[in-house]
Amino acid sequence: MLGLSRLAWRRGSVPPEKKLSKDAVTSLIIHGCFQFGASMSALFLNLYLWRLTGDLLVNGFYNIIVFVCTPLAFALGGWIAKKKDRMVTYRLGIVLIAVFYLGVIIAQESVVDYYVAFAVFSGLAQGFYWTGYLVLMYDVSTDTNRIRFLAINMMVFNGAGLAGPALAGYIIQLSEGLSGYILTFGIAFVSFFVAAIISFRIPLITSHHRTYYLKLVGAVIKRNKAWLLSLFGFLVLGLLQGIMLFLPNILLFQTVGREDWVGYLGVLFAFLTVVTGFIISRKAKEEHAHRYVTYSSLGVICGASVLLIEISTWSVITFMIVFSLCNPLTINTLTSYYYRIMGTLPLKGQLRIESVVMREVFVNAGRVLSIFMLLLFARDVNSFALPLVLVGVALMQLNLIWLVKRR
């Protein structure tokens, strides 16, 4: 993780204007610690619910509740960030996520009985965390180094995720029953605690602009078509993300039958994402955003189409390999594009928190819609309609081509 972040400091490797600041590197280290815990816990939480119930509806409704609550937490977290500082919201999110997994450890198999309450708490905790971090990413980067920062962030995020899934899968496979899951959640709790401590290395920002303009963003959207289109871009992105955040691990477990292999394959997919992130950090250019979303969208469609043949080990792994290579390009391009548009909004940067909140509203709306479609047409993992739904949401990614303006 540290080795990846040091890419920003190697002399002669990049132009001076693209080098990252000290706070930017620190933010990457914090996010790496967070992702190590998240890759162990979040990766297997949905699988934990699946092992306890064997019911796709429970997983689906759990994630729907999470994605409904997350925008509400973004709105509240944005208000705290505006009145206090984005680091206050960020640290609160880390602490709440740590408390969430502590609750899972205490509840153990009773999580199923209270999965609605756990989903609400998870949505609120994640909302606070990502409000703080998305604003922080904007603050510690500039227009000249942002696409590089986002690519390195992706490398750190997935680099930390290389070890997490493998370790979690190994622990779970060695343990009897479901006790390995509880140990995995315990290690994640420690990782979140470390991330919270490191976060104090980034200072608060003193600002006199404390007005929260969320109620006025509607008027701004009406006057800025590019912003509106970019928000719909995140809704389209959310259509694929909603399903992909929980279904792949269930499909992998159904086909390979072992949690440790789910973890090892997670390492492979994370490694491919790191490779993609490294290439983006070296080669990507802001002016080619339209081209990037075209290539990545077509790639995801081709990968999803393999599942139409059959849902088996080879087809699921093939799809996930293609997805791991293409999806980072979509996310990086769309995020960098959105941050550029944020810089053109009125009040000279004072709407950055409100912009992050609106982004989350749209992306989570897409996530909820896609999960509803999945549960409506494919209530079982063996349903013939399941690959059709996946291909359908993959085809929807083509809308990004016209939602991202060429110039």
Secondary structure as the mmCIF struct_conf table of DSSP 4:
data_model
#
loop_
_struct_conf.conf_type_id
_struct_conf.id
_struct_conf.beg_label_comp_id
_struct_conf.beg_label_asym_id
_struct_conf.beg_label_seq_id
_struct_conf.end_label_comp_id
_struct_conf.end_label_asym_id
_struct_conf.end_label_seq_id
HELX_RH_AL_P HELX_RH_AL_P1 LEU A 2 SER A 5
HELX_RH_3T_P HELX_RH_3T_P1 ARG A 6 ALA A 8
TURN_TY1_P TURN_TY1_P1 TRP A 9 TRP A 9
TURN_TY1_P TURN_TY1_P2 ARG A 11 SER A 13
BEND BEND1 VAL A 14 VAL A 14
HELX_RH_3T_P HELX_RH_3T_P2 PRO A 16 LYS A 18
HELX_LH_PP_P HELX_LH_PP_P1 LYS A 19 SER A 21
HELX_RH_AL_P HELX_RH_AL_P2 LYS A 22 THR A 53
HELX_RH_AL_P HELX_RH_AL_P3 LEU A 56 LYS A 83
TURN_TY1_P TURN_TY1_P3 LYS A 84 LYS A 84
HELX_RH_AL_P HELX_RH_AL_P4 ARG A 86 ALA A 107
HELX_RH_3T_P HELX_RH_3T_P3 GLN A 108 TYR A 114
HELX_RH_AL_P HELX_RH_AL_P5 TYR A 115 VAL A 140
TURN_TY1_P TURN_TY1_P4 ASP A 143 ASN A 145
HELX_RH_AL_P HELX_RH_AL_P6 ARG A 146 LEU A 174
BEND BEND2 SER A 175 GLU A 176
TURN_TY1_P TURN_TY1_P5 GLY A 177 LEU A 178
HELX_RH_AL_P HELX_RH_AL_P7 SER A 179 ILE A 198
HELX_RH_3T_P HELX_RH_3T_P4 SER A 199 ARG A 201
BEND BEND3 ILE A 202 ILE A 202
HELX_LH_PP_P HELX_LH_PP_P2 PRO A 203 THR A 206
BEND BEND4 HIS A 208 HIS A 208
HELX_RH_3T_P HELX_RH_3T_P5 LEU A 214 LEU A 216
HELX_RH_AL_P HELX_RH_AL_P8 VAL A 217 ARG A 223
HELX_RH_AL_P HELX_RH_AL_P9 LYS A 225 MET A 244
TURN_TY1_P TURN_TY1_P6 LEU A 245 PHE A 246
HELX_RH_AL_P HELX_RH_AL_P10 LEU A 247 VAL A 256
HELX_RH_AL_P HELX_RH_AL_P11 GLU A 259 LYS A 283
HELX_RH_3T_P HELX_RH_3T_P6 GLU A 286 HIS A 288
HELX_RH_AL_P HELX_RH_AL_P12 ALA A 289 SER A 305
HELX_RH_3T_P HELX_RH_3T_P7 VAL A 306 LEU A 308
TURN_TY1_P TURN_TY1_P7 ILE A 309 ILE A 309
BEND BEND5 SER A 312 SER A 312
HELX_RH_AL_P HELX_RH_AL_P13 THR A 313 MET A 342
TURN_TY1_P TURN_TY1_P8 GLY A 343 THR A 344
BEND BEND6 LEU A 345 LEU A 345
TURN_TY1_P TURN_TY1_P9 PRO A 346 LEU A 351
HELX_RH_AL_P HELX_RH_AL_P14 ARG A 352 PHE A 377
BEND BEND7 ARG A 379 ASP A 380
TURN_TY1_P TURN_TY1_P10 VAL A 381 ASN A 382
TURN_TY1_P TURN_TY1_P11 PHE A 384 PHE A 384
HELX_RH_AL_P HELX_RH_AL_P15 ALA A 385 MET A 396
HELX_RH_3T_P HELX_RH_3T_P8 GLN A 397 ASN A 399
HELX_RH_AL_P HELX_RH_AL_P16 LEU A 400 LEU A 403
BEND BEND8 VAL A 404 VAL A 404
#
